[in-house]
């Protein structure tokens, strides 16, 4: 079979390519391979012969829109080596609408869709689009930015242009939402038959949360107040009356910052006296008024936002989901506002319906193991699997587990916090390079700062960088850039962040940008009402393994993601410390990456400096 792999094969790559070609026709393939292995070009090269010979397609699903370019970049590399394939990175209206960009206010997908529908043929970019000839742009694979630039120059709608390009594409890279959401999937299936397409799900360990985030929603008491103002301005007396009832009932709820379960059925009954059909009609009327507000704002050149529309949509969806297994309602207080959330925990039930739609599916990640747990929780019944061992030289990785340190319990007491600070100080002082401390939670991070971590780090002549909960993307980006600049200088940095935050999974630190990681605790979800409901739901689905799937595996997957930040290629070197004695337990240790397991050594905190000193020459060399 013709080879489309664009680089010299490295260890295990050709073996994985052949495995995929053999097994993908049987339905599903799950691949766990380390970062830097080259999963993207291997998977593309394994499937492209079938594209050439049988006319099938490749749909490549990624977690976020910003990640859609990666497989298209590799397709370009394949074409430079003799391939003749077309592909594109496909984005939603939110990213592609030139008219929305003119308003210069950030909108969500729903608002941009409303803008598009409302303007219709009035949109100059849509009108110009009808002269577009898609075949003119199919000579080379196109990144999102390239499609946008061409369309901006020609003053045509980029969203419609990319849709017209879909039938010509051999490879389509898009976000998970276009697979998970049946409505969005329909818009793709119109142009690309799924039954003639292989689906590749990249970073597939994110599927459960992606599914939950897509179908969950929340409103606040502030939403209710804004909706009331909109309804009064419109003179909608029936809607004002309903919102007044909603506000009155919410005012009776006594809840603190700790979440608790919310009885949505009882709440809705209190609004309607049990007449759900009448209530549904009233919410539909509220939504219509919300659309009036949105149209008016568009006429004023503003973002088509409406609290009336959001409030009505939330309660209509809540009515539909009453009594549905896997959907719960929660309430909590955030500052001065009450938050009501509809939380959809379903993943396996929703996703199990998606996979049979495709010719075959490939799921890949660097933290997919244990694959049996992954398969269960995303609704895969039959699959083949391949785990590729990491190829990091053992001498490049120091792996330590500390005795006597643990974050177990509801609180981190001052004595234990001080022990952690002293041990982290030894860790940073000995390595004297860019290091990260990933904490099991923001609460524990705060406890370490209160115990003097910042002062100890700065006393070593190092810069201290701290992630805060709710930090904006722009602030986080700037902080990350500053931290990376410290690499190799006389004033290295220590990044203190949450193991569940943006830096512990989404950021890359190649080479000297990060050479030491200290995990403070096992990053379990805090045992809140939400966590208990999640475990309970998984126990209903999977019996005695429910807690393992819902609680243990995700925590160790977060730990694995955090440890992997410092090892992005075979040449990288890192000292990795799992700072919690529980990591030494067999059931936890076996869920950590192989490069950590095979090198792991149990040490006392008092001995950590000696262990690091004897290894530090590896970094210096």
ZIVEN-V609715 format. One record per residue. N is the residue number from 0. PSI is psi in whole degrees, -180 to 180 (NA if undefined). OMEGA is omega as a letter, one per 30 degrees, with the letter a starting at -180 (999 if undefined). BURIAL is 1 if it has 9 or more other C-alpha atoms within 8 Angstrom, else 0. Layout:
n->{N & N}
psi->{PSI & PSI}
omega->{OMEGA & OMEGA}
burial->{BURIAL & BURIAL}
This chain:
n->{0 & 1 & 2 & 3 & 4 & 5 & 6 & 7 & 8 & 9 & 10 & 11 & 12 & 13 & 14 & 15 & 16 & 17 & 18 & 19 & 20 & 21 & 22 & 23 & 24 & 25 & 26 & 27 & 28 & 29 & 30 & 31 & 32 & 33 & 34 & 35 & 36 & 37 & 38 & 39 & 40 & 41 & 42 & 43 & 44 & 45 & 46 & 47 & 48 & 49 & 50 & 51 & 52 & 53 & 54 & 55 & 56 & 57 & 58 & 59 & 60 & 61 & 62 & 63 & 64 & 65 & 66 & 67 & 68 & 69 & 70 & 71 & 72 & 73 & 74 & 75 & 76 & 77 & 78 & 79 & 80 & 81 & 82 & 83 & 84 & 85 & 86 & 87 & 88 & 89 & 90 & 91 & 92 & 93 & 94 & 95 & 96 & 97 & 98 & 99 & 100 & 101 & 102 & 103 & 104 & 105 & 106 & 107 & 108 & 109 & 110 & 111 & 112 & 113 & 114 & 115 & 116 & 117 & 118 & 119 & 120 & 121 & 122 & 123 & 124 & 125 & 126 & 127 & 128 & 129 & 130 & 131 & 132 & 133 & 134 & 135 & 136 & 137 & 138 & 139 & 140 & 141 & 142 & 143 & 144 & 145 & 146 & 147 & 148 & 149 & 150 & 151 & 152 & 153 & 154 & 155 & 156 & 157 & 158 & 159 & 160 & 161 & 162 & 163 & 164 & 165 & 166 & 167 & 168 & 169 & 170 & 171 & 172 & 173 & 174 & 175 & 176 & 177 & 178 & 179 & 180 & 181 & 182 & 183 & 184 & 185 & 186 & 187 & 188 & 189 & 190 & 191 & 192 & 193 & 194 & 195 & 196 & 197 & 198 & 199 & 200 & 201 & 202 & 203 & 204 & 205 & 206 & 207 & 208 & 209 & 210 & 211 & 212 & 213 & 214 & 215 & 216 & 217 & 218 & 219 & 220 & 221 & 222 & 223 & 224 & 225 & 226 & 227 & 228 & 229 & 230 & 231 & 232 & 233 & 234 & 235 & 236 & 237 & 238 & 239 & 240 & 241 & 242 & 243 & 244 & 245 & 246 & 247 & 248 & 249 & 250 & 251 & 252 & 253 & 254 & 255 & 256 & 257 & 258 & 259 & 260 & 261 & 262 & 263 & 264 & 265 & 266 & 267 & 268 & 269 & 270 & 271 & 272 & 273 & 274 & 275 & 276 & 277 & 278 & 279 & 280 & 281 & 282 & 283 & 284 & 285 & 286 & 287 & 288 & 289 & 290 & 291 & 292 & 293 & 294 & 295 & 296 & 297 & 298 & 299 & 300 & 301 & 302 & 303 & 304 & 305 & 306 & 307 & 308 & 309 & 310 & 311 & 312 & 313 & 314 & 315 & 316 & 317 & 318 & 319 & 320 & 321 & 322 & 323 & 324 & 325 & 326 & 327 & 328 & 329 & 330 & 331 & 332 & 333 & 334 & 335 & 336 & 337 & 338 & 339 & 340 & 341 & 342 & 343 & 344 & 345 & 346 & 347 & 348 & 349 & 350 & 351 & 352 & 353 & 354 & 355 & 356 & 357 & 358 & 359 & 360 & 361 & 362 & 363 & 364 & 365 & 366 & 367 & 368 & 369 & 370 & 371 & 372 & 373 & 374 & 375 & 376 & 377 & 378 & 379 & 380 & 381 & 382 & 383 & 384 & 385 & 386 & 387 & 388 & 389 & 390 & 391 & 392 & 393 & 394 & 395 & 396 & 397 & 398 & 399 & 400 & 401 & 402 & 403 & 404 & 405 & 406 & 407 & 408 & 409 & 410 & 411 & 412 & 413 & 414 & 415 & 416 & 417 & 418 & 419 & 420 & 421 & 422 & 423 & 424 & 425 & 426 & 427 & 428 & 429 & 430 & 431 & 432 & 433 & 434 & 435 & 436 & 437 & 438 & 439 & 440 & 441 & 442 & 443 & 444 & 445 & 446 & 447 & 448 & 449 & 450 & 451 & 452 & 453 & 454 & 455 & 456 & 457 & 458 & 459 & 460 & 461 & 462 & 463 & 464 & 465 & 466 & 467 & 468 & 469 & 470 & 471 & 472 & 473 & 474 & 475 & 476 & 477 & 478 & 479 & 480 & 481 & 482 & 483 & 484 & 485 & 486 & 487 & 488 & 489 & 490 & 491 & 492 & 493 & 494 & 495 & 496 & 497 & 498 & 499 & 500 & 501 & 502 & 503 & 504 & 505 & 506 & 507 & 508 & 509 & 510 & 511 & 512 & 513 & 514 & 515 & 516 & 517 & 518 & 519 & 520 & 521 & 522 & 523 & 524 & 525 & 526 & 527 & 528 & 529 & 530 & 531 & 532 & 533 & 534 & 535 & 536 & 537 & 538 & 539 & 540 & 541 & 542 & 543 & 544 & 545 & 546 & 547 & 548 & 549 & 550 & 551 & 552 & 553 & 554 & 555 & 556 & 557 & 558 & 559 & 560 & 561 & 562 & 563 & 564 & 565 & 566 & 567 & 568 & 569 & 570 & 571 & 572 & 573 & 574 & 575 & 576 & 577 & 578 & 579 & 580 & 581 & 582 & 583 & 584 & 585 & 586 & 587 & 588 & 589 & 590 & 591 & 592 & 593 & 594 & 595 & 596 & 597 & 598 & 599 & 600 & 601 & 602 & 603 & 604 & 605 & 606 & 607 & 608 & 609 & 610 & 611 & 612 & 613 & 614 & 615 & 616 & 617 & 618 & 619 & 620}
psi->{141 & 139 & 130 & 13 & 124 & 0 & 165 & 136 & 136 & 176 & 130 & -10 & -46 & -37 & -43 & -40 & -48 & -36 & -46 & -46 & -33 & -41 & -22 & -25 & -12 & -2 & -67 & 144 & 130 & 128 & 124 & 112 & 142 & 157 & 139 & -5 & -33 & 40 & -41 & -54 & -32 & -47 & -43 & -48 & -28 & -30 & -26 & -32 & -34 & -32 & -46 & -42 & -34 & -2 & 21 & 171 & 166 & 121 & 119 & 113 & 131 & 167 & -45 & 161 & -34 & -16 & 1 & -21 & -28 & -53 & -28 & -35 & -41 & -34 & -38 & -42 & -39 & -41 & -35 & -22 & 14 & -7 & 159 & 63 & 150 & 140 & 167 & 152 & 119 & 129 & 160 & 175 & -33 & -39 & -24 & -9 & 113 & -30 & -40 & -36 & -28 & -28 & -26 & 33 & 131 & 132 & 157 & 175 & -43 & -42 & -40 & -38 & -40 & -43 & -47 & -45 & -39 & -44 & -38 & -127 & -10 & -22 & 122 & -32 & -34 & -43 & -43 & -24 & -30 & -12 & 3 & 132 & 102 & -32 & -22 & -22 & 15 & 14 & -37 & 151 & 147 & 128 & 162 & -47 & -33 & -41 & -45 & -43 & -44 & -45 & -36 & -41 & -40 & -5 & 44 & 160 & 116 & -33 & -47 & -36 & -45 & -32 & -39 & -24 & -20 & -46 & -20 & -10 & 133 & -32 & 128 & 121 & 126 & 174 & 159 & -36 & -32 & -9 & -44 & -45 & 117 & -34 & -45 & -38 & -37 & -38 & -29 & -42 & -25 & -33 & -28 & 112 & 120 & -35 & -11 & 23 & 141 & 136 & 130 & 124 & 110 & 151 & 50 & -14 & -14 & -3 & -43 & -49 & -35 & -41 & -46 & -46 & -34 & -37 & -1 & 161 & 165 & 156 & 163 & 170 & -27 & -37 & -42 & -43 & -44 & -39 & -39 & -44 & -43 & -43 & -39 & -40 & -30 & -11 & 30 & 86 & -43 & -39 & -41 & -43 & -43 & -43 & -35 & -41 & -44 & -47 & -40 & -44 & -39 & -34 & -21 & -13 & 125 & 111 & 145 & -160 & -25 & 127 & 150 & 164 & 145 & 131 & 86 & -39 & -46 & -39 & -47 & -37 & -36 & -24 & -29 & -5 & 27 & -1 & 82 & -33 & -40 & -42 & -40 & -43 & -39 & -38 & -35 & -40 & -40 & -42 & -38 & -42 & -37 & -38 & -31 & -44 & -43 & -41 & -41 & -43 & -37 & -41 & -28 & 3 & 25 & 168 & 132 & 64 & 141 & 124 & -31 & -47 & -46 & -46 & -45 & -44 & -40 & -48 & -32 & -45 & -34 & -40 & -42 & -27 & 7 & 129 & 2 & 125 & 131 & -4 & 123 & 160 & 136 & 156 & 150 & 167 & 131 & 108 & -118 & 8 & 142 & 134 & 128 & 125 & 137 & 116 & 116 & 110 & -8 & 131 & -58 & -39 & -43 & -49 & -32 & -27 & -19 & -44 & -38 & -12 & -16 & 159 & -37 & 158 & 142 & 127 & 126 & 152 & 163 & -9 & 51 & -25 & 149 & 129 & -33 & -38 & -43 & -49 & -43 & -47 & -9 & 14 & 28 & 125 & -45 & 130 & 158 & 152 & 154 & 125 & 117 & 121 & 152 & 156 & 24 & 127 & 132 & -35 & -14 & -7 & 121 & 122 & 115 & 144 & 130 & 136 & 165 & -10 & 135 & 148 & 12 & 139 & 172 & -32 & 152 & 109 & 157 & -36 & -44 & -40 & -41 & -38 & -43 & -47 & -43 & -41 & -41 & -38 & -46 & -41 & -51 & -41 & -39 & -43 & -39 & 50 & 178 & 124 & 160 & 142 & 111 & 118 & 150 & -24 & 166 & -31 & -44 & -38 & -46 & -40 & -38 & -39 & -42 & -31 & 4 & 19 & -46 & -48 & -41 & -42 & -48 & -28 & -21 & -2 & 24 & 156 & 140 & 124 & 129 & 126 & 137 & 151 & 132 & 8 & 135 & 157 & -39 & -42 & -43 & -40 & -44 & -41 & -41 & -42 & -43 & -41 & -45 & -33 & -20 & -16 & 131 & 7 & 176 & -8 & 73 & 167 & 153 & 118 & 119 & 117 & 171 & 141 & -13 & 9 & -173 & -33 & -24 & -13 & -44 & -12 & 148 & 139 & 75 & 158 & -131 & 0 & -26 & 119 & 7 & 138 & 133 & 115 & 124 & 95 & 163 & 123 & 61 & 152 & 141 & 142 & 74 & -180 & -42 & -47 & -43 & -41 & -39 & -46 & -43 & -44 & -44 & -31 & -36 & -36 & -43 & 9 & -138 & -19 & -2 & -45 & -38 & -47 & -39 & -26 & -49 & -53 & -48 & -36 & -45 & -25 & -40 & -42 & -43 & -41 & -43 & -45 & -33 & -8 & -32 & -8 & 90 & -12 & 168 & -25 & -15 & 151 & 143 & 145 & 122 & 123 & 120 & 99 & 65 & 126 & -20 & -23 & -21 & -15 & 138 & -41 & -21 & -46 & -38 & -13 & -2 & 163 & 151 & -33 & -23 & -46 & -48 & -15 & -4 & 136 & 133 & 124 & 158 & 148 & -32 & -22 & -1 & -34 & -42 & -43 & -43 & -39 & -40 & -18 & -22 & -24 & -24 & -43 & -43 & -31 & NA}
omega->{a & a & l & a & a & a & l & a & l & a & l & a & a & l & l & l & a & l & a & a & a & a & a & l & l & l & a & l & l & a & l & a & a & l & a & a & a & a & a & l & l & a & l & a & l & a & a & l & l & l & a & a & a & l & l & l & l & l & a & a & a & a & a & a & a & a & a & a & a & l & l & l & l & l & l & l & l & l & l & l & l & l & l & a & l & l & l & l & a & l & l & a & a & a & a & a & l & l & l & l & l & l & l & l & a & l & l & a & a & a & l & l & l & l & a & a & a & a & l & a & l & a & a & a & l & a & a & a & a & l & a & l & a & a & l & a & a & a & a & l & a & l & l & a & a & l & a & a & l & a & l & l & a & a & l & a & a & a & l & l & a & l & l & l & a & a & a & a & l & l & l & l & a & a & l & a & a & l & a & a & a & l & l & l & a & a & l & a & l & a & a & a & a & a & l & a & l & l & l & l & a & a & a & l & l & a & a & a & l & l & l & a & a & a & l & l & l & l & a & l & l & l & a & a & l & l & l & l & l & a & l & l & l & a & a & a & a & l & l & l & a & a & l & l & l & l & l & l & l & l & l & a & l & a & l & a & l & l & l & l & a & a & a & a & l & l & a & l & a & l & a & a & l & a & a & a & l & a & l & l & a & l & l & l & l & l & l & l & l & l & l & l & a & l & a & a & l & l & l & l & a & l & a & a & l & l & l & a & a & a & l & a & l & a & l & l & l & l & a & a & l & l & l & l & l & l & a & l & a & l & l & l & l & a & a & a & l & a & l & a & l & a & a & a & a & l & a & a & a & a & a & l & a & a & a & a & a & l & l & a & l & l & a & l & l & l & l & a & f & a & l & l & l & a & l & a & l & l & l & l & a & a & l & a & l & l & a & l & l & a & l & l & a & a & a & a & l & a & a & l & a & l & l & l & l & l & a & l & a & a & l & a & a & a & l & l & l & l & l & a & l & a & l & l & l & l & a & a & a & a & l & l & l & l & l & l & l & a & a & l & l & l & l & l & l & l & l & l & l & a & l & a & a & a & l & a & a & l & l & a & l & l & a & l & a & l & l & a & a & l & a & l & a & l & l & l & l & a & l & l & l & l & a & l & a & a & l & l & l & l & a & a & l & l & l & a & l & l & l & a & a & a & a & l & a & a & l & a & a & l & a & a & l & a & l & l & l & l & l & l & l & a & l & l & l & a & l & l & a & a & a & l & l & l & l & l & l & l & l & a & a & l & a & l & a & a & l & a & a & a & a & a & l & a & a & l & l & l & a & l & a & l & a & a & a & a & a & l & a & a & a & l & a & l & a & a & l & a & l & a & l & l & a & l & a & a & l & a & a & l & l & a & a & a & l & a & a & l & a & l & a & a & l & l & a & a & a & a & l & l & a & a & a & a & a & l & l & l & a & a & 999}
burial->{0 & 0 & 0 & 1 & 1 & 0 & 0 & 0 & 0 & 0 & 0 & 0 & 1 & 1 & 0 & 1 & 1 & 1 & 0 & 1 & 1 & 0 & 1 & 1 & 1 & 0 & 1 & 1 & 1 & 1 & 1 & 1 & 1 & 1 & 1 & 0 & 1 & 0 & 1 & 0 & 1 & 1 & 1 & 1 & 1 & 1 & 1 & 1 & 1 & 1 & 1 & 0 & 0 & 0 & 0 & 1 & 1 & 1 & 1 & 1 & 1 & 1 & 1 & 0 & 1 & 0 & 0 & 1 & 1 & 0 & 1 & 1 & 1 & 1 & 1 & 1 & 1 & 1 & 1 & 0 & 0 & 0 & 0 & 0 & 1 & 1 & 1 & 1 & 1 & 1 & 1 & 0 & 1 & 1 & 0 & 1 & 1 & 1 & 0 & 1 & 0 & 0 & 1 & 0 & 0 & 0 & 1 & 0 & 1 & 0 & 1 & 1 & 1 & 1 & 1 & 1 & 0 & 0 & 0 & 0 & 0 & 0 & 1 & 1 & 1 & 1 & 1 & 1 & 1 & 0 & 0 & 0 & 0 & 1 & 0 & 0 & 0 & 1 & 0 & 1 & 1 & 1 & 1 & 1 & 0 & 0 & 1 & 1 & 0 & 0 & 1 & 1 & 0 & 0 & 1 & 1 & 1 & 1 & 1 & 1 & 1 & 1 & 0 & 0 & 1 & 1 & 0 & 1 & 1 & 1 & 1 & 1 & 1 & 1 & 1 & 1 & 1 & 1 & 1 & 1 & 1 & 0 & 0 & 1 & 1 & 0 & 0 & 1 & 1 & 0 & 1 & 1 & 0 & 1 & 0 & 1 & 1 & 1 & 1 & 1 & 1 & 1 & 1 & 1 & 1 & 0 & 1 & 1 & 0 & 1 & 1 & 1 & 1 & 0 & 0 & 1 & 1 & 1 & 1 & 1 & 1 & 0 & 1 & 1 & 1 & 1 & 1 & 1 & 0 & 1 & 1 & 1 & 0 & 0 & 0 & 1 & 0 & 0 & 1 & 1 & 0 & 1 & 1 & 1 & 1 & 1 & 1 & 0 & 1 & 1 & 0 & 0 & 0 & 0 & 1 & 0 & 0 & 0 & 1 & 1 & 1 & 1 & 0 & 1 & 0 & 0 & 1 & 1 & 1 & 1 & 1 & 1 & 0 & 0 & 0 & 1 & 0 & 0 & 1 & 1 & 0 & 1 & 1 & 1 & 1 & 1 & 1 & 1 & 1 & 1 & 1 & 0 & 1 & 1 & 1 & 1 & 1 & 1 & 0 & 0 & 0 & 1 & 1 & 1 & 0 & 1 & 1 & 1 & 1 & 1 & 1 & 1 & 1 & 1 & 1 & 1 & 0 & 1 & 1 & 0 & 0 & 1 & 0 & 0 & 0 & 0 & 1 & 1 & 1 & 1 & 1 & 1 & 1 & 0 & 0 & 0 & 1 & 1 & 1 & 1 & 1 & 1 & 1 & 1 & 1 & 1 & 1 & 1 & 1 & 1 & 1 & 1 & 0 & 1 & 1 & 1 & 0 & 1 & 1 & 1 & 1 & 1 & 1 & 1 & 1 & 1 & 1 & 1 & 1 & 0 & 1 & 0 & 1 & 1 & 1 & 1 & 1 & 1 & 1 & 1 & 0 & 0 & 1 & 0 & 0 & 1 & 0 & 1 & 0 & 1 & 0 & 1 & 0 & 0 & 0 & 1 & 1 & 1 & 1 & 1 & 1 & 1 & 1 & 0 & 1 & 1 & 1 & 0 & 0 & 0 & 0 & 1 & 0 & 0 & 0 & 1 & 1 & 1 & 1 & 1 & 1 & 0 & 1 & 1 & 1 & 1 & 1 & 1 & 0 & 1 & 1 & 0 & 1 & 1 & 1 & 1 & 1 & 1 & 1 & 1 & 1 & 1 & 0 & 1 & 1 & 0 & 1 & 1 & 1 & 0 & 1 & 1 & 1 & 0 & 0 & 1 & 1 & 1 & 0 & 0 & 0 & 1 & 1 & 1 & 1 & 0 & 1 & 0 & 0 & 0 & 0 & 0 & 0 & 0 & 0 & 1 & 0 & 0 & 1 & 0 & 0 & 0 & 1 & 1 & 0 & 1 & 1 & 1 & 0 & 0 & 0 & 1 & 1 & 1 & 1 & 1 & 1 & 1 & 1 & 1 & 0 & 0 & 1 & 1 & 1 & 0 & 0 & 0 & 1 & 1 & 1 & 1 & 1 & 1 & 1 & 1 & 1 & 1 & 1 & 1 & 1 & 1 & 1 & 1 & 0 & 0 & 0 & 0 & 1 & 1 & 1 & 1 & 0 & 1 & 1 & 1 & 1 & 1 & 1 & 0 & 0 & 0 & 0 & 0 & 0 & 1 & 1 & 0 & 1 & 1 & 1 & 1 & 1 & 1 & 1 & 1 & 1 & 1 & 1 & 1 & 1 & 1 & 1 & 1 & 1 & 1 & 1 & 1 & 1 & 1 & 0 & 1 & 1 & 1 & 1 & 1 & 1 & 1 & 1 & 1 & 1 & 0 & 1 & 1 & 0 & 0 & 0 & 1 & 1 & 0 & 1 & 1 & 1 & 0 & 1 & 1 & 1 & 0 & 1 & 1 & 0 & 1 & 1 & 1 & 1 & 0 & 0 & 1 & 1 & 0 & 0 & 1 & 1 & 0 & 1 & 1 & 0 & 1 & 1 & 0 & 0}
